Amino acid sequence: MITVYGLKNCDTCRKALKWLAAENIAHDFIDIRAETPDTKTIRGWIKAAGLETLVNKSSTTWRSLDQSQKDGLAEASATDLLGEHPTLIKRPVFVSGENVIVGFKDAQKQALAALPR
């Protein structure tokens, strides 16, 4: 079973959920705005996917941050920042066991299709 973390109003997340259903891939969806992931979960995502992959630097939330927050972004500070501002997490995040896949383009679709079911 894949757990999909995203925003219910995010077009990319909706497309991903529709694709998963069409591919008959079992999944659960968690809205990160309603159920913000805990620090341990975020830390695990950073470790698995990388900080640059996980942070959505094209979001309006990112653009509204102080420059000092952006410049000093390291794993420790990012964990707290992403917990405080879950919309900074690039979406969707797919988790299956130890596998963490971030985003929804062709490469991510292939990785999702290759996961054991």
N, C-alpha and C positions, 0 to 999 in steps of 0.2 A: 504494500500500500504506500502510495506517495502522499506526503502532506505538502500542500501548496500554501505558501504564505504570500499574501498580497493585499490589495485593497479591492473591496467589492465594486467600486466605481471606476476602477482602472480598466481601460480598454484592452491593454495587453493581457491583463489577468483574465478578463472575460474570454478573450480569444484562446488563451491557454486552457482554460477550463472546458471550453467547447471542443477544442482539439483532443484533450484527454478523453472526453466522453465519446467522441467519434472513433477514437482508437481503442475504446474499451479498456482503458487503463484506470484501475481503481484509484481513487484519490479522496482526500478530505481537504477542505478549504478553511483556512484561518485568516480572518481579516486582521491585519497587524495594527490597525487603528483601534479596533475594539479589544483585541487581545495582544497587547505589546509583548513581543518575545522577551524572556528574561535575559540577564547578563550572560549566563552560562551558554544559552542558545546562541546569542549573537557572537560571543567569543568563538564558539565552534564553527559558525558560518565563516567568520573571518579567517580562521585557521584553515578551513577546507577550501574556500573559494578565493581568498585573498582580499585585502582591504580595498584595493583599487576596483576590483570587480563588484564588491558589495555596495559601495557608496555611490548613490545616484547624484552625480555632480551636475546633472542637467535639470534637477528639480528646483522649483521655486523656493523650497525650504533651504537648499544649499546656497542659492543666491542671496537669501536673506541673512545668512550667518555673518558674524563679524569676521573680518579677514584673519584675525589672530586665531580663531577657531579652525579656519580652513588650513592655515599655514602650519599649525601645530598638530595636525591630525596624525596620530600614531595609534597603534592597536589599542592601547589602554584608554586613551581619550575617546577613540571612535566607539568603543563599546558603550560608554556612557552616553555619548552624543546620539548614537542610533537608538538607544533605549528611550531617550528624551524626545527624539524626533523620528518616529518610525517611518515617516514618509521619505527619509533620507536613504532607506534601504531600497536598492534596485529591485524591481519586481518583474515577475514573480520569483520567489525562491522555492525550489522544489527540494524536498528532503525525503530520501529513501534509505533507511539504515545509515550508513556512514557517507553516503553520496549526497552532495549538495550541488545543485545546478542553479545558476542565477541567470535570469533573462529568458527570452523566448524568441529565438531566431532559429535558423535551420540547424546550426550546430547543437543547440540545446534540445531541439526536437529529436535529433538523432541520438543524443545521449539518453534522453528519456525513453525512447523506443527500445534502446539496448538494455535498460535496467531489467533485472529479473522480476517476473510478475508473480 
